[in-house]
Amino acid sequence: FRLLTTDLLAVGGFVVLVTLGLWWQHGGITGLTGGGIGALSAVGQLTGLLAALAALGGLILTSRPRWLERRYGQDHLVAAHRWFGIVTVTAVVVHAIADTWAWGAATGGTIVSGLVDLLANEAWMVAATAATVLFVVIGLSSWRRIRRLVPYETWYFIHLTGYLAVLLGFGHQLTLGSDFVGDSLAFWWWTGLFVLTSVVVTWSRLGD
């Protein structure tokens, strides 16, 4: 079949709209416009969702599916992957700061006490913190000034850890994310996105 840019935009737009709709349904807009801790939490939730979407999109691009590569070429896929990576790392950092700050403030503490409490008492937070560190390291390794100093093999290995970072981050989405807890639609929507991404990446690497 002939892949059209409008097809990709339609699919991408649908995924983003459904994701934003679920965030809205769970009080995202109300929290964002309410100020205070609620606004911090809403920013953390939104950037976390956007980071997850960008990370999944980046994995698909870097796996270079034949149907995409034939349409746009390797150079365009690599360029698009770079922008997806920038969005992912930026959103992950904002998400981590905003949510940790909100968590600490909710208990009358600071961002540091919030981080300590999350790591000590919440499931998957150690894994999520490791995922954040991996994303930041991956992002820094792609900075041109640093990349020139890093051997290609090392840079390539660092980028392979992106798969691990996505996997580590998925657990805390399901256990802590207000867009998932108690909402089977959100749970299956995101599970479906992760499964679909895994299928595309695996097929592109092994069977395409």
Biotite code that builds the C-alpha atoms (Angstrom):
import biotite.structure as struc

atoms = struc.array([
    struc.Atom([0.000, 0.000, 0.000], chain_id="A", res_id=1, res_name="PHE", atom_name="CA", element="C"),
    struc.Atom([1.066, 3.605, -0.478], chain_id="A", res_id=2, res_name="ARG", atom_name="CA", element="C"),
    struc.Atom([1.713, 5.369, 2.803], chain_id="A", res_id=3, res_name="LEU", atom_name="CA", element="C"),
    struc.Atom([0.620, 9.005, 2.823], chain_id="A", res_id=4, res_name="LEU", atom_name="CA", element="C"),
    struc.Atom([1.746, 11.752, 5.168], chain_id="A", res_id=5, res_name="THR", atom_name="CA", element="C"),
    struc.Atom([-1.908, 12.504, 5.854], chain_id="A", res_id=6, res_name="THR", atom_name="CA", element="C"),
    struc.Atom([-2.332, 8.920, 7.088], chain_id="A", res_id=7, res_name="ASP", atom_name="CA", element="C"),
    struc.Atom([0.464, 9.344, 9.615], chain_id="A", res_id=8, res_name="LEU", atom_name="CA", element="C"),
    struc.Atom([-0.856, 12.720, 10.739], chain_id="A", res_id=9, res_name="LEU", atom_name="CA", element="C"),
    struc.Atom([-4.327, 11.249, 11.185], chain_id="A", res_id=10, res_name="ALA", atom_name="CA", element="C"),
    struc.Atom([-3.048, 8.327, 13.273], chain_id="A", res_id=11, res_name="VAL", atom_name="CA", element="C"),
    struc.Atom([-0.718, 10.545, 15.296], chain_id="A", res_id=12, res_name="GLY", atom_name="CA", element="C"),
    struc.Atom([-3.411, 13.123, 15.868], chain_id="A", res_id=13, res_name="GLY", atom_name="CA", element="C"),
    struc.Atom([-5.871, 10.445, 16.981], chain_id="A", res_id=14, res_name="PHE", atom_name="CA", element="C"),
    struc.Atom([-3.397, 9.018, 19.499], chain_id="A", res_id=15, res_name="VAL", atom_name="CA", element="C"),
    struc.Atom([-2.588, 12.444, 20.935], chain_id="A", res_id=16, res_name="VAL", atom_name="CA", element="C"),
    struc.Atom([-6.260, 13.487, 21.124], chain_id="A", res_id=17, res_name="LEU", atom_name="CA", element="C"),
    struc.Atom([-7.318, 10.298, 22.914], chain_id="A", res_id=18, res_name="VAL", atom_name="CA", element="C"),
    struc.Atom([-4.438, 10.674, 25.361], chain_id="A", res_id=19, res_name="THR", atom_name="CA", element="C"),
    struc.Atom([-5.291, 14.316, 26.061], chain_id="A", res_id=20, res_name="LEU", atom_name="CA", element="C"),
    struc.Atom([-8.943, 13.368, 26.362], chain_id="A", res_id=21, res_name="GLY", atom_name="CA", element="C"),
    struc.Atom([-8.183, 10.816, 29.042], chain_id="A", res_id=22, res_name="LEU", atom_name="CA", element="C"),
    struc.Atom([-6.047, 13.384, 30.889], chain_id="A", res_id=23, res_name="TRP", atom_name="CA", element="C"),
    struc.Atom([-8.893, 15.912, 30.638], chain_id="A", res_id=24, res_name="TRP", atom_name="CA", element="C"),
    struc.Atom([-11.404, 13.334, 31.876], chain_id="A", res_id=25, res_name="GLN", atom_name="CA", element="C"),
    struc.Atom([-9.305, 12.767, 34.977], chain_id="A", res_id=26, res_name="HIS", atom_name="CA", element="C"),
    struc.Atom([-9.344, 16.439, 35.943], chain_id="A", res_id=27, res_name="GLY", atom_name="CA", element="C"),
    struc.Atom([-6.279, 17.632, 34.064], chain_id="A", res_id=28, res_name="GLY", atom_name="CA", element="C"),
    struc.Atom([-7.692, 20.986, 32.960], chain_id="A", res_id=29, res_name="ILE", atom_name="CA", element="C"),
    struc.Atom([-9.326, 21.634, 36.322], chain_id="A", res_id=30, res_name="THR", atom_name="CA", element="C"),
    struc.Atom([-6.073, 20.971, 38.130], chain_id="A", res_id=31, res_name="GLY", atom_name="CA", element="C"),
    struc.Atom([-4.029, 23.020, 35.673], chain_id="A", res_id=32, res_name="LEU", atom_name="CA", element="C"),
    struc.Atom([-6.243, 26.095, 36.004], chain_id="A", res_id=33, res_name="THR", atom_name="CA", element="C"),
    struc.Atom([-6.720, 25.719, 39.746], chain_id="A", res_id=34, res_name="GLY", atom_name="CA", element="C"),
    struc.Atom([-3.205, 26.750, 40.692], chain_id="A", res_id=35, res_name="GLY", atom_name="CA", element="C"),
    struc.Atom([-1.077, 25.519, 43.561], chain_id="A", res_id=36, res_name="GLY", atom_name="CA", element="C"),
    struc.Atom([-0.298, 21.861, 44.076], chain_id="A", res_id=37, res_name="ILE", atom_name="CA", element="C"),
    struc.Atom([-3.069, 20.840, 41.685], chain_id="A", res_id=38, res_name="GLY", atom_name="CA", element="C"),
    struc.Atom([-1.453, 22.758, 38.835], chain_id="A", res_id=39, res_name="ALA", atom_name="CA", element="C"),
    struc.Atom([1.947, 21.222, 39.572], chain_id="A", res_id=40, res_name="LEU", atom_name="CA", element="C"),
    struc.Atom([0.400, 17.768, 39.597], chain_id="A", res_id=41, res_name="SER", atom_name="CA", element="C"),
    struc.Atom([-1.485, 18.429, 36.348], chain_id="A", res_id=42, res_name="ALA", atom_name="CA", element="C"),
    struc.Atom([1.716, 19.593, 34.642], chain_id="A", res_id=43, res_name="VAL", atom_name="CA", element="C"),
    struc.Atom([3.482, 16.488, 35.916], chain_id="A", res_id=44, res_name="GLY", atom_name="CA", element="C"),
    struc.Atom([0.735, 14.212, 34.619], chain_id="A", res_id=45, res_name="GLN", atom_name="CA", element="C"),
    struc.Atom([0.555, 15.887, 31.211], chain_id="A", res_id=46, res_name="LEU", atom_name="CA", element="C"),
    struc.Atom([4.307, 15.916, 30.622], chain_id="A", res_id=47, res_name="THR", atom_name="CA", element="C"),
    struc.Atom([4.517, 12.303, 31.769], chain_id="A", res_id=48, res_name="GLY", atom_name="CA", element="C"),
    struc.Atom([1.945, 11.268, 29.178], chain_id="A", res_id=49, res_name="LEU", atom_name="CA", element="C"),
    struc.Atom([3.633, 13.299, 26.444], chain_id="A", res_id=50, res_name="LEU", atom_name="CA", element="C"),
    struc.Atom([7.009, 11.822, 27.379], chain_id="A", res_id=51, res_name="ALA", atom_name="CA", element="C"),
    struc.Atom([5.596, 8.311, 27.080], chain_id="A", res_id=52, res_name="ALA", atom_name="CA", element="C"),
    struc.Atom([4.069, 9.047, 23.666], chain_id="A", res_id=53, res_name="LEU", atom_name="CA", element="C"),
    struc.Atom([7.272, 10.649, 22.374], chain_id="A", res_id=54, res_name="ALA", atom_name="CA", element="C"),
    struc.Atom([9.380, 7.771, 23.691], chain_id="A", res_id=55, res_name="ALA", atom_name="CA", element="C"),
    struc.Atom([7.202, 5.181, 21.947], chain_id="A", res_id=56, res_name="LEU", atom_name="CA", element="C"),
    struc.Atom([7.265, 7.197, 18.735], chain_id="A", res_id=57, res_name="GLY", atom_name="CA", element="C"),
    struc.Atom([11.035, 7.501, 18.978], chain_id="A", res_id=58, res_name="GLY", atom_name="CA", element="C"),
    struc.Atom([11.418, 3.734, 19.353], chain_id="A", res_id=59, res_name="LEU", atom_name="CA", element="C"),
    struc.Atom([9.312, 3.145, 16.262], chain_id="A", res_id=60, res_name="ILE", atom_name="CA", element="C"),
    struc.Atom([11.346, 5.641, 14.252], chain_id="A", res_id=61, res_name="LEU", atom_name="CA", element="C"),
    struc.Atom([14.704, 4.251, 15.325], chain_id="A", res_id=62, res_name="THR", atom_name="CA", element="C"),
    struc.Atom([13.613, 0.719, 14.383], chain_id="A", res_id=63, res_name="SER", atom_name="CA", element="C"),
    struc.Atom([13.196, 2.052, 10.817], chain_id="A", res_id=64, res_name="ARG", atom_name="CA", element="C"),
    struc.Atom([10.130, 0.108, 9.622], chain_id="A", res_id=65, res_name="PRO", atom_name="CA", element="C"),
    struc.Atom([10.444, -0.541, 5.908], chain_id="A", res_id=66, res_name="ARG", atom_name="CA", element="C"),
    struc.Atom([7.097, 1.084, 5.134], chain_id="A", res_id=67, res_name="TRP", atom_name="CA", element="C"),
    struc.Atom([8.299, 4.295, 6.797], chain_id="A", res_id=68, res_name="LEU", atom_name="CA", element="C"),
    struc.Atom([11.815, 4.205, 5.394], chain_id="A", res_id=69, res_name="GLU", atom_name="CA", element="C"),
    struc.Atom([10.529, 3.713, 1.851], chain_id="A", res_id=70, res_name="ARG", atom_name="CA", element="C"),
    struc.Atom([8.293, 6.749, 2.198], chain_id="A", res_id=71, res_name="ARG", atom_name="CA", element="C"),
    struc.Atom([10.652, 9.194, 3.916], chain_id="A", res_id=72, res_name="TYR", atom_name="CA", element="C"),
    struc.Atom([14.167, 7.787, 3.741], chain_id="A", res_id=73, res_name="GLY", atom_name="CA", element="C"),
    struc.Atom([16.637, 7.031, 6.514], chain_id="A", res_id=74, res_name="GLN", atom_name="CA", element="C"),
    struc.Atom([17.874, 10.618, 6.917], chain_id="A", res_id=75, res_name="ASP", atom_name="CA", element="C"),
    struc.Atom([14.383, 11.956, 7.575], chain_id="A", res_id=76, res_name="HIS", atom_name="CA", element="C"),
    struc.Atom([13.633, 9.181, 10.070], chain_id="A", res_id=77, res_name="LEU", atom_name="CA", element="C"),
    struc.Atom([16.842, 9.912, 11.974], chain_id="A", res_id=78, res_name="VAL", atom_name="CA", element="C"),
    struc.Atom([16.037, 13.639, 12.040], chain_id="A", res_id=79, res_name="ALA", atom_name="CA", element="C"),
    struc.Atom([12.502, 12.971, 13.269], chain_id="A", res_id=80, res_name="ALA", atom_name="CA", element="C"),
    struc.Atom([13.845, 10.561, 15.893], chain_id="A", res_id=81, res_name="HIS", atom_name="CA", element="C"),
    struc.Atom([16.135, 13.315, 17.182], chain_id="A", res_id=82, res_name="ARG", atom_name="CA", element="C"),
    struc.Atom([13.186, 15.659, 17.719], chain_id="A", res_id=83, res_name="TRP", atom_name="CA", element="C"),
    struc.Atom([11.160, 12.915, 19.381], chain_id="A", res_id=84, res_name="PHE", atom_name="CA", element="C"),
    struc.Atom([14.144, 12.344, 21.664], chain_id="A", res_id=85, res_name="GLY", atom_name="CA", element="C"),
    struc.Atom([14.377, 16.019, 22.594], chain_id="A", res_id=86, res_name="ILE", atom_name="CA", element="C"),
    struc.Atom([10.674, 16.089, 23.459], chain_id="A", res_id=87, res_name="VAL", atom_name="CA", element="C"),
    struc.Atom([10.994, 12.872, 25.472], chain_id="A", res_id=88, res_name="THR", atom_name="CA", element="C"),
    struc.Atom([13.934, 13.999, 27.602], chain_id="A", res_id=89, res_name="VAL", atom_name="CA", element="C"),
    struc.Atom([12.515, 17.496, 28.183], chain_id="A", res_id=90, res_name="THR", atom_name="CA", element="C"),
    struc.Atom([9.094, 16.156, 29.138], chain_id="A", res_id=91, res_name="ALA", atom_name="CA", element="C"),
    struc.Atom([10.591, 13.471, 31.397], chain_id="A", res_id=92, res_name="VAL", atom_name="CA", element="C"),
    struc.Atom([12.630, 16.047, 33.317], chain_id="A", res_id=93, res_name="VAL", atom_name="CA", element="C"),
    struc.Atom([9.663, 18.426, 33.719], chain_id="A", res_id=94, res_name="VAL", atom_name="CA", element="C"),
    struc.Atom([7.447, 15.496, 34.714], chain_id="A", res_id=95, res_name="HIS", atom_name="CA", element="C"),
    struc.Atom([9.885, 14.282, 37.359], chain_id="A", res_id=96, res_name="ALA", atom_name="CA", element="C"),
    struc.Atom([10.370, 17.748, 38.867], chain_id="A", res_id=97, res_name="ILE", atom_name="CA", element="C"),
    struc.Atom([6.693, 18.756, 38.833], chain_id="A", res_id=98, res_name="ALA", atom_name="CA", element="C"),
    struc.Atom([5.306, 15.494, 40.213], chain_id="A", res_id=99, res_name="ASP", atom_name="CA", element="C"),
    struc.Atom([7.975, 15.137, 42.902], chain_id="A", res_id=100, res_name="THR", atom_name="CA", element="C"),
    struc.Atom([7.519, 18.763, 43.930], chain_id="A", res_id=101, res_name="TRP", atom_name="CA", element="C"),
    struc.Atom([3.742, 18.311, 44.097], chain_id="A", res_id=102, res_name="ALA", atom_name="CA", element="C"),
    struc.Atom([4.113, 15.087, 46.112], chain_id="A", res_id=103, res_name="TRP", atom_name="CA", element="C"),
    struc.Atom([6.386, 16.759, 48.641], chain_id="A", res_id=104, res_name="GLY", atom_name="CA", element="C"),
    struc.Atom([4.216, 19.884, 48.889], chain_id="A", res_id=105, res_name="ALA", atom_name="CA", element="C"),
    struc.Atom([1.090, 17.769, 49.486], chain_id="A", res_id=106, res_name="ALA", atom_name="CA", element="C"),
    struc.Atom([2.663, 16.435, 52.686], chain_id="A", res_id=107, res_name="THR", atom_name="CA", element="C"),
    struc.Atom([4.033, 19.800, 53.771], chain_id="A", res_id=108, res_name="GLY", atom_name="CA", element="C"),
    struc.Atom([7.560, 18.964, 52.717], chain_id="A", res_id=109, res_name="GLY", atom_name="CA", element="C"),
    struc.Atom([9.977, 19.820, 49.954], chain_id="A", res_id=110, res_name="THR", atom_name="CA", element="C"),
    struc.Atom([10.857, 18.308, 46.600], chain_id="A", res_id=111, res_name="ILE", atom_name="CA", element="C"),
    struc.Atom([13.669, 16.391, 48.310], chain_id="A", res_id=112, res_name="VAL", atom_name="CA", element="C"),
    struc.Atom([11.406, 14.932, 50.991], chain_id="A", res_id=113, res_name="SER", atom_name="CA", element="C"),
    struc.Atom([8.888, 14.098, 48.278], chain_id="A", res_id=114, res_name="GLY", atom_name="CA", element="C"),
    struc.Atom([11.510, 12.168, 46.342], chain_id="A", res_id=115, res_name="LEU", atom_name="CA", element="C"),
    struc.Atom([12.620, 10.287, 49.448], chain_id="A", res_id=116, res_name="VAL", atom_name="CA", element="C"),
    struc.Atom([9.023, 9.386, 50.289], chain_id="A", res_id=117, res_name="ASP", atom_name="CA", element="C"),
    struc.Atom([8.299, 8.209, 46.754], chain_id="A", res_id=118, res_name="LEU", atom_name="CA", element="C"),
    struc.Atom([11.418, 6.069, 46.575], chain_id="A", res_id=119, res_name="LEU", atom_name="CA", element="C"),
    struc.Atom([10.811, 4.551, 49.997], chain_id="A", res_id=120, res_name="ALA", atom_name="CA", element="C"),
    struc.Atom([7.097, 3.893, 49.835], chain_id="A", res_id=121, res_name="ASN", atom_name="CA", element="C"),
    struc.Atom([5.777, 3.756, 46.277], chain_id="A", res_id=122, res_name="GLU", atom_name="CA", element="C"),
    struc.Atom([6.069, 0.761, 43.972], chain_id="A", res_id=123, res_name="ALA", atom_name="CA", element="C"),
    struc.Atom([8.118, 1.141, 40.793], chain_id="A", res_id=124, res_name="TRP", atom_name="CA", element="C"),
    struc.Atom([9.514, 4.532, 41.776], chain_id="A", res_id=125, res_name="MET", atom_name="CA", element="C"),
    struc.Atom([13.078, 3.258, 41.988], chain_id="A", res_id=126, res_name="VAL", atom_name="CA", element="C"),
    struc.Atom([12.655, 1.863, 38.477], chain_id="A", res_id=127, res_name="ALA", atom_name="CA", element="C"),
    struc.Atom([11.082, 5.141, 37.297], chain_id="A", res_id=128, res_name="ALA", atom_name="CA", element="C"),
    struc.Atom([13.984, 7.124, 38.743], chain_id="A", res_id=129, res_name="THR", atom_name="CA", element="C"),
    struc.Atom([16.433, 4.844, 36.949], chain_id="A", res_id=130, res_name="ALA", atom_name="CA", element="C"),
    struc.Atom([14.465, 5.389, 33.734], chain_id="A", res_id=131, res_name="ALA", atom_name="CA", element="C"),
    struc.Atom([14.700, 9.169, 34.197], chain_id="A", res_id=132, res_name="THR", atom_name="CA", element="C"),
    struc.Atom([18.465, 8.962, 34.668], chain_id="A", res_id=133, res_name="VAL", atom_name="CA", element="C"),
    struc.Atom([18.798, 6.791, 31.555], chain_id="A", res_id=134, res_name="LEU", atom_name="CA", element="C"),
    struc.Atom([16.768, 9.216, 29.458], chain_id="A", res_id=135, res_name="PHE", atom_name="CA", element="C"),
    struc.Atom([18.900, 12.149, 30.615], chain_id="A", res_id=136, res_name="VAL", atom_name="CA", element="C"),
    struc.Atom([22.117, 10.237, 29.886], chain_id="A", res_id=137, res_name="VAL", atom_name="CA", element="C"),
    struc.Atom([20.823, 9.291, 26.431], chain_id="A", res_id=138, res_name="ILE", atom_name="CA", element="C"),
    struc.Atom([19.889, 12.902, 25.764], chain_id="A", res_id=139, res_name="GLY", atom_name="CA", element="C"),
    struc.Atom([23.256, 14.239, 26.903], chain_id="A", res_id=140, res_name="LEU", atom_name="CA", element="C"),
    struc.Atom([25.123, 11.659, 24.836], chain_id="A", res_id=141, res_name="SER", atom_name="CA", element="C"),
    struc.Atom([23.363, 12.997, 21.739], chain_id="A", res_id=142, res_name="SER", atom_name="CA", element="C"),
    struc.Atom([24.483, 16.556, 22.406], chain_id="A", res_id=143, res_name="TRP", atom_name="CA", element="C"),
    struc.Atom([26.922, 17.254, 19.602], chain_id="A", res_id=144, res_name="ARG", atom_name="CA", element="C"),
    struc.Atom([29.697, 18.525, 21.864], chain_id="A", res_id=145, res_name="ARG", atom_name="CA", element="C"),
    struc.Atom([29.562, 15.354, 23.929], chain_id="A", res_id=146, res_name="ILE", atom_name="CA", element="C"),
    struc.Atom([28.886, 12.989, 21.050], chain_id="A", res_id=147, res_name="ARG", atom_name="CA", element="C"),
    struc.Atom([32.151, 14.026, 19.379], chain_id="A", res_id=148, res_name="ARG", atom_name="CA", element="C"),
    struc.Atom([34.014, 12.807, 22.463], chain_id="A", res_id=149, res_name="LEU", atom_name="CA", element="C"),
    struc.Atom([32.221, 9.464, 22.782], chain_id="A", res_id=150, res_name="VAL", atom_name="CA", element="C"),
    struc.Atom([33.194, 6.426, 20.669], chain_id="A", res_id=151, res_name="PRO", atom_name="CA", element="C"),
    struc.Atom([30.376, 5.292, 18.364], chain_id="A", res_id=152, res_name="TYR", atom_name="CA", element="C"),
    struc.Atom([30.137, 1.883, 20.058], chain_id="A", res_id=153, res_name="GLU", atom_name="CA", element="C"),
    struc.Atom([29.640, 3.541, 23.450], chain_id="A", res_id=154, res_name="THR", atom_name="CA", element="C"),
    struc.Atom([27.093, 5.977, 22.052], chain_id="A", res_id=155, res_name="TRP", atom_name="CA", element="C"),
    struc.Atom([25.195, 3.133, 20.369], chain_id="A", res_id=156, res_name="TYR", atom_name="CA", element="C"),
    struc.Atom([25.126, 1.071, 23.578], chain_id="A", res_id=157, res_name="PHE", atom_name="CA", element="C"),
    struc.Atom([23.850, 4.051, 25.556], chain_id="A", res_id=158, res_name="ILE", atom_name="CA", element="C"),
    struc.Atom([21.038, 4.478, 23.048], chain_id="A", res_id=159, res_name="HIS", atom_name="CA", element="C"),
    struc.Atom([20.089, 0.816, 23.319], chain_id="A", res_id=160, res_name="LEU", atom_name="CA", element="C"),
    struc.Atom([19.276, 1.466, 26.980], chain_id="A", res_id=161, res_name="THR", atom_name="CA", element="C"),
    struc.Atom([16.345, 3.532, 25.716], chain_id="A", res_id=162, res_name="GLY", atom_name="CA", element="C"),
    struc.Atom([14.381, 0.287, 25.422], chain_id="A", res_id=163, res_name="TYR", atom_name="CA", element="C"),
    struc.Atom([15.145, -0.434, 29.078], chain_id="A", res_id=164, res_name="LEU", atom_name="CA", element="C"),
    struc.Atom([14.199, 3.103, 30.106], chain_id="A", res_id=165, res_name="ALA", atom_name="CA", element="C"),
    struc.Atom([10.764, 2.802, 28.496], chain_id="A", res_id=166, res_name="VAL", atom_name="CA", element="C"),
    struc.Atom([10.213, -0.567, 30.157], chain_id="A", res_id=167, res_name="LEU", atom_name="CA", element="C"),
    struc.Atom([11.291, 0.693, 33.584], chain_id="A", res_id=168, res_name="LEU", atom_name="CA", element="C"),
    struc.Atom([9.051, 3.734, 33.321], chain_id="A", res_id=169, res_name="GLY", atom_name="CA", element="C"),
    struc.Atom([5.922, 1.793, 32.377], chain_id="A", res_id=170, res_name="PHE", atom_name="CA", element="C"),
    struc.Atom([5.404, 0.224, 35.815], chain_id="A", res_id=171, res_name="GLY", atom_name="CA", element="C"),
    struc.Atom([4.942, 3.466, 37.745], chain_id="A", res_id=172, res_name="HIS", atom_name="CA", element="C"),
    struc.Atom([2.486, 4.716, 35.123], chain_id="A", res_id=173, res_name="GLN", atom_name="CA", element="C"),
    struc.Atom([0.121, 1.888, 36.005], chain_id="A", res_id=174, res_name="LEU", atom_name="CA", element="C"),
    struc.Atom([0.585, 2.025, 39.785], chain_id="A", res_id=175, res_name="THR", atom_name="CA", element="C"),
    struc.Atom([0.806, 5.786, 40.416], chain_id="A", res_id=176, res_name="LEU", atom_name="CA", element="C"),
    struc.Atom([-0.629, 7.544, 37.371], chain_id="A", res_id=177, res_name="GLY", atom_name="CA", element="C"),
    struc.Atom([-4.068, 8.975, 38.100], chain_id="A", res_id=178, res_name="SER", atom_name="CA", element="C"),
    struc.Atom([-4.890, 8.465, 34.424], chain_id="A", res_id=179, res_name="ASP", atom_name="CA", element="C"),
    struc.Atom([-4.557, 4.703, 34.906], chain_id="A", res_id=180, res_name="PHE", atom_name="CA", element="C"),
    struc.Atom([-5.615, 3.810, 38.444], chain_id="A", res_id=181, res_name="VAL", atom_name="CA", element="C"),
    struc.Atom([-9.209, 2.624, 38.451], chain_id="A", res_id=182, res_name="GLY", atom_name="CA", element="C"),
    struc.Atom([-9.747, 3.343, 34.752], chain_id="A", res_id=183, res_name="ASP", atom_name="CA", element="C"),
    struc.Atom([-9.764, 0.217, 32.607], chain_id="A", res_id=184, res_name="SER", atom_name="CA", element="C"),
    struc.Atom([-10.068, 2.245, 29.382], chain_id="A", res_id=185, res_name="LEU", atom_name="CA", element="C"),
    struc.Atom([-6.870, 4.187, 30.113], chain_id="A", res_id=186, res_name="ALA", atom_name="CA", element="C"),
    struc.Atom([-5.136, 1.009, 31.247], chain_id="A", res_id=187, res_name="PHE", atom_name="CA", element="C"),
    struc.Atom([-5.917, -0.866, 28.031], chain_id="A", res_id=188, res_name="TRP", atom_name="CA", element="C"),
    struc.Atom([-5.279, 2.172, 25.845], chain_id="A", res_id=189, res_name="TRP", atom_name="CA", element="C"),
    struc.Atom([-1.722, 2.508, 27.129], chain_id="A", res_id=190, res_name="TRP", atom_name="CA", element="C"),
    struc.Atom([-1.132, -1.214, 27.290], chain_id="A", res_id=191, res_name="THR", atom_name="CA", element="C"),
    struc.Atom([-2.241, -1.388, 23.657], chain_id="A", res_id=192, res_name="GLY", atom_name="CA", element="C"),
    struc.Atom([0.149, 1.409, 22.676], chain_id="A", res_id=193, res_name="LEU", atom_name="CA", element="C"),
    struc.Atom([3.069, -0.349, 24.356], chain_id="A", res_id=194, res_name="PHE", atom_name="CA", element="C"),
    struc.Atom([2.188, -3.718, 22.830], chain_id="A", res_id=195, res_name="VAL", atom_name="CA", element="C"),
    struc.Atom([1.724, -2.211, 19.361], chain_id="A", res_id=196, res_name="LEU", atom_name="CA", element="C"),
    struc.Atom([5.067, -0.420, 19.629], chain_id="A", res_id=197, res_name="THR", atom_name="CA", element="C"),
    struc.Atom([6.746, -3.659, 20.715], chain_id="A", res_id=198, res_name="SER", atom_name="CA", element="C"),
    struc.Atom([5.260, -5.507, 17.736], chain_id="A", res_id=199, res_name="VAL", atom_name="CA", element="C"),
    struc.Atom([6.343, -2.826, 15.245], chain_id="A", res_id=200, res_name="VAL", atom_name="CA", element="C"),
    struc.Atom([9.876, -2.649, 16.672], chain_id="A", res_id=201, res_name="VAL", atom_name="CA", element="C"),
    struc.Atom([10.269, -6.432, 16.827], chain_id="A", res_id=202, res_name="THR", atom_name="CA", element="C"),
    struc.Atom([8.909, -6.956, 13.308], chain_id="A", res_id=203, res_name="TRP", atom_name="CA", element="C"),
    struc.Atom([11.110, -4.176, 11.932], chain_id="A", res_id=204, res_name="SER", atom_name="CA", element="C"),
    struc.Atom([14.224, -5.590, 13.587], chain_id="A", res_id=205, res_name="ARG", atom_name="CA", element="C"),
    struc.Atom([13.627, -9.267, 12.867], chain_id="A", res_id=206, res_name="LEU", atom_name="CA", element="C"),
    struc.Atom([10.993, -9.833, 10.265], chain_id="A", res_id=207, res_name="GLY", atom_name="CA", element="C"),
    struc.Atom([10.576, -6.794, 8.042], chain_id="A", res_id=208, res_name="ASP", atom_name="CA", element="C"),
])
